Amino acid sequence: MSAKKTEMHRLQELIRLHRMGRSQREISDLLRMGRPTIRKYIRALKETGLLAGDASDLPESAELRAAVEKHAPQKTAARQSSSVTAWAPVIEKLLERDAKPTAIYQYLCMNDTDFDGSLSAVKRLCLRLTKQAGPRATDVAIPVDTVAGEVAQVDFGYVGMVFDEVKAVMRKAWIFVMTLGFSRHMFVDIVFDQKVETWCQVHIRAFAFFGGVPRVIVPDNLKAAVIRAAFGIDGAAALNRTYSELARHYGFQIDPAPPRAPKKKGKVERDVRYIKGSFFSTWETQGLAADRRQLMRWNLEVAAVRIHGTTGKRPIDLFEAEERSALLPLPRQRWEHVIWKTATVHADSHVQIDGAFYSVPWRHLGLKLWVRVCSHSVAIYHEDVILCSHARGKRGERKLVEAHLPEHRRDLRERSQSHWEKRASHLGPDVRRLVEAIFGSDDVLLQLRKVQGIVTYLEGFPITRANRAALRALHFGSLSYRAIKSILSKGLDFEPLPSGPTRAWSKGSRFARGPVSLFPDKEIIQ
C-alpha cells in the first residue's frame, strides 16, 4: 500500500509560509504535516531553486509536481502477489458480465477444483481490476427531466406491523407511493397486501387525489403490474391484463423499470425512504384507519410544503402552478372493477374462481383459460375468444350450462330418484311403473345407473313403443337394460303378451329368485 500523496496546493502553501520566514514547527502546525515530511520537501525544493522567492509569486502545480517526482519520489510498498492472480482472466470476464465478488468466489469454488483462494482475496482483486478498467459508459447516471403531467413513478415499501381493526390482529403492511416526476408531489396509502386488486384500487385513489392522470406510469416489476420483465432493449414485457385494462380506461401508458435497476425510478425510491424515516419512525400505529388519516395529514402539511432538495421549491406549489392542469382528465365513467385470472378446466368441465364453479364447453378439459371477473359476471376466454359468460356466483355455488356437457352424459349429473321417475312419467304410465319396479327391486343397492340407462334409451323411441317395451319387461320380470334393448331391437314389443300370470322378482334381496321361477306350473297370487 502506498503512502498518502501530498496535494500540490499544500506544497504551494508550504513554500509561501517558508518564504514568509515561518519555522518548520509553525508550518507543521498550520499544514497538519509532519516535520520529517516538511524537511523532505524543503530539501527537494532547494535543489530545484523553487524554495526562494517572493511569497506572492508561487510556482505552478505542474512545476512543483515535476520537482517532487524528481528529487522526492513517492515511496510505494512492495505489492504482494495475490493468491488469486492465476484466476484474474476469469474474474475479469465475470466482472464484465456484472457478476459480484461473492458470486465470482462461489463460481470458482464450484467449477475449479484447483481454486483455493479466499473471498477477501477475490474482493481485493475485483476492486483493483475495477479501478484499472476505469468507469464505463453504463456507470454514468443520466438525470431525466420530465415535463409537467408526463410521468409518475409508483412503488411499494414495507413499513412493519399495523393493527387491522377488522381482524383485530397486527398485520404486515406496506405503503404505496405515487410520485409525480415534475413537481415531486406524492400520494401515499397504507395497504396489507400487494395483490392486483389492491394495486388497481390505490391507483384509482391516487388519480382522484391528484385530480388527473399522468400520461406515463413507471412501476416496479411486481406481479400486479408486470408478469414478465423485459431484459434488454429488444425484450418484451408482459403486463398484467387487469393493470392493462385499468391503463386503457384511464388513458395512461405503462413503462416498467428494468429488473434490478432501482435508480430508474429513483424519485419514488427516495420518497419511500423519506416517508419511512420521517413519518413511520415517529408514529406509533393506532389502527389502519387512524394511520391512514395521520399519513394523509403528514403528506399535505409536511411533505408537500417542504423545500425539495432537487427542485428547490415546495412540491405543492409546483403541482398547483404547473402540473395539475397538465394531467389527463379523469374519465367520466367509473372503472368497473375487473380482475383477469387464469384457471384450469377440471374433469367436471368447470373452472373454479373464488370458490364458485363455472362450466365451459367440455372439449376444453385440461386447458388453462383466461377468466375476466367483474362484480356481477364472469367471462371465460380461450385464445382471446370468449367461450361463455356466467352471472357471478357465491362460494360453493355451481353455474352450469347444460350444453357444455357431452350430450350423452349430461343427464347423468341428476342423482335423485324423483327426477328419473318424473322423466319416466313423460314417456308414459308403463315406463313409470317399470322405473318404480326397478327402484323397488332392491332395498340395499340403489338402481340409479340402471334407471338412467333405460330411461335415456327409451327416450330415443316413440312413446307407444317405449310403453309396450316397458309393459313386456314387467310381464316377464326382465328389468335389465339388456332386456329392454333386446325387446326393442328384435321388435318383440309388437307381439302380443302371452296369457298367464305376470312374473316378478321378489323384493328385499338382489340375489333372491321369485316364486314364479320356483313353481312355474302353479298359479301364484300376487
PyMOL commands that set and color helices and strands:
alter all, ss='L'
color gray80, all
select helices_A, chain A and resi 8-19+24-31+35-48+61-71+85-96+101-111+119-133+137-139+196-210+241-250+262-280+288-301+303-305+315-326+362-364+402-404+410-413+417-427+429-439+448-458+463-476+481-489+492-494+515-518
alter helices_A, ss='H'
color red, helices_A
select strands_A, chain A and resi 151-164+169-180+186-191+216-218+226-228+238-239+253-254+339-344+350-353+356-359+368-373+377-382+385-391+398-399
alter strands_A, ss='S'
color yellow, strands_A
deselect
rebuild
show_as cartoon
